[in-house]
Amino acid sequence: MITPPTAPPPRPPDAALRAAARQMETLFLAEMLDAAGLDAAPGAFGGGAGEAQFASFLRQEHAAAMTRQGGIGLAEALFEAMKARIDEPR
């Protein structure tokens, strides 16, 4: 069946939209933790060339844990804004 050109685009499932919003909050929190110097302790992983990479994994996991526990409310605000944008008439 051919869809008429005036048909609204299909709505993405709310679960996928909410997951994207949580992922964005996690990325934001990881950047904030980096700026706060979470991995500033020299030699926390024994030093070496890979220390910066492993510190970023730890920072990312801390941010993900914060988001799973409710975060700072950014994910919910993003979800509502994106959902409103999708739901608005064209």
N, C-alpha and C positions, 0 to 999 in steps of 0.2 A: 504494500500500500504506500502510495506517495503522500507525504505530509505536506499540507499547504504551507507556503512561505510565511504566513502570518501566525503559525502555531508557535507557542512559547517553547523555548528549549526545555528539555527534560530536567527536572530538579535532581541534583545529586543527593544521595542519601545523607541525612543529618549526621549519621555516625562517621562517614568519611570526612565531612566538613569539620566536625568536632575534632577528629584526629589530626587534621591539618592544622587547626588552631592550636592544639596542644603542642604539636611539633614546633610551630613558630614560637610559642612561649618558651619551650625548652632551649631553642637556639638563642633567644634573647637572654635568658637567664645564664646560659653558658658564657656569653659575651660579657655580661655584667660580672660574673664571678672571675673572669679573666682580668677585667679592669680593676677589680677589687684586690687582685693579687693572690688568689686562692693557691696558686702553684708557686708562690714566691719563695718558699722554703728551699734554699739551695741544697742539693743533694738528697732531696726527699726520696728519690728512687735510686740512690746510689751513684748519681752522676752519669756521665757518658753521653754519647751523641743522641740516644733515643729518649733521654729524660723529658725533653719538651713534648715529644709526641705522646708519651704515656701520661704525662700530666694533663694533656688536653683530653684524653679518654676519661680520666678521673673527673675532671671538671664537667664534661658532658654527662657523665652518670649522676653526678650531684645535681645538675640542673634537671635531668629527667626525673629523679626522685622527688625534687621539689615540686615539679609539675604534677606528678602522680598524687602528691599529698594536698593538692589544691592550688599550688603556685601562688601567684600574686594577683590573680583575677584577669590577667591579660588574655588567656585562652578563651574565657567566656566572652569577654568584650569583642575579641576578634571574631568568634563564632557568630555572635549576634549581628555584628556589622556585615559579615559576609552573607549571612542568611537573609538579612534585610535587602541587601543588594541583589541577590538572586530572586527574591520574591517580589521585587518592585515591578510594576507593570511597565511594559516597553511602549 
